Amino acid sequence: MDILIIVGVVVVLAFVFIMAALLMLKAFYFKVEQGKALIINGVSKIAVRFDGGFVWPVINKKRADENLAHHVRS
């Protein structure tokens, strides 16, 4: 009977951990509307995305720029 309790606790903790990880990924993904670009400033490089991307707090900074998208696609 004790083994069932331990297995149940492990299963519940694993479920909670997976749900927390998925919620974090959802919270850090930013979409950009059409015609704008998402500029992600990282530690060593700058990334420009036209559809969306992950922005990790403290490591990255984000900025949506309409003019950049116009110049790059022209």
C-alpha positions as CSV (number, residue, x, y, z in Angstrom):
1,M,0.0,0.0,0.0
2,D,2.9,2.4,0.7
3,I,4.3,1.9,-2.7
4,L,1.0,3.1,-4.3
5,I,1.2,6.3,-2.3
6,I,4.8,6.9,-3.4
7,V,4.0,6.2,-7.0
8,G,0.9,8.5,-6.8
9,V,3.0,11.3,-5.3
10,V,5.6,10.9,-8.0
11,V,3.0,11.0,-10.8
12,V,1.3,14.1,-9.4
13,L,4.7,15.9,-9.0
14,A,5.7,15.0,-12.6
15,F,2.4,16.3,-13.9
16,V,2.7,19.6,-12.0
17,F,6.3,20.0,-13.2
18,I,5.3,19.4,-16.9
19,M,2.4,21.8,-16.6
20,A,4.6,24.5,-15.1
21,A,7.2,24.1,-17.8
22,L,4.5,24.4,-20.5
23,L,3.0,27.5,-18.9
24,M,6.5,29.1,-18.8
25,L,7.0,28.4,-22.5
26,K,3.6,29.9,-23.3
27,A,4.3,33.0,-21.2
28,F,7.7,33.7,-22.9
29,Y,6.6,33.3,-26.5
30,F,5.6,36.6,-28.2
31,K,3.9,36.8,-31.6
32,V,4.3,39.7,-33.9
33,E,1.5,41.0,-36.1
34,Q,2.0,41.0,-39.9
35,G,4.1,43.9,-41.1
36,K,6.2,44.2,-37.9
37,A,9.4,42.6,-36.8
38,L,10.4,41.3,-33.4
39,I,13.9,42.3,-32.4
40,I,15.4,40.1,-29.6
41,N,18.6,41.4,-28.1
42,G,20.5,38.6,-26.6
43,V,23.8,38.3,-24.7
44,S,26.0,37.9,-27.8
45,K,23.7,38.4,-30.8
46,I,20.6,40.2,-32.1
47,A,17.8,38.2,-33.7
48,V,15.1,39.6,-36.0
49,R,11.9,37.5,-36.2
50,F,8.9,38.2,-38.5
51,D,6.5,35.8,-36.9
52,G,7.4,35.4,-33.2
53,G,9.9,34.0,-30.9
54,F,10.9,33.2,-27.3
55,V,12.1,36.0,-25.1
56,W,13.7,34.9,-21.9
57,P,13.5,37.5,-19.1
58,V,16.8,38.9,-17.8
59,I,18.7,37.4,-20.8
60,N,16.8,39.0,-23.7
61,K,15.0,42.3,-24.4
62,K,12.3,42.6,-27.0
63,R,11.1,45.4,-29.3
64,A,8.6,45.3,-32.1
65,D,9.5,47.6,-34.9
66,E,7.4,48.4,-37.9
67,N,10.0,50.3,-39.9
68,L,12.6,47.4,-39.8
69,A,10.1,44.9,-41.3
70,H,9.4,47.4,-44.2
71,H,13.1,47.9,-44.9
72,V,14.2,44.3,-44.8
73,R,11.4,43.0,-47.0
74,S,11.7,45.7,-49.7
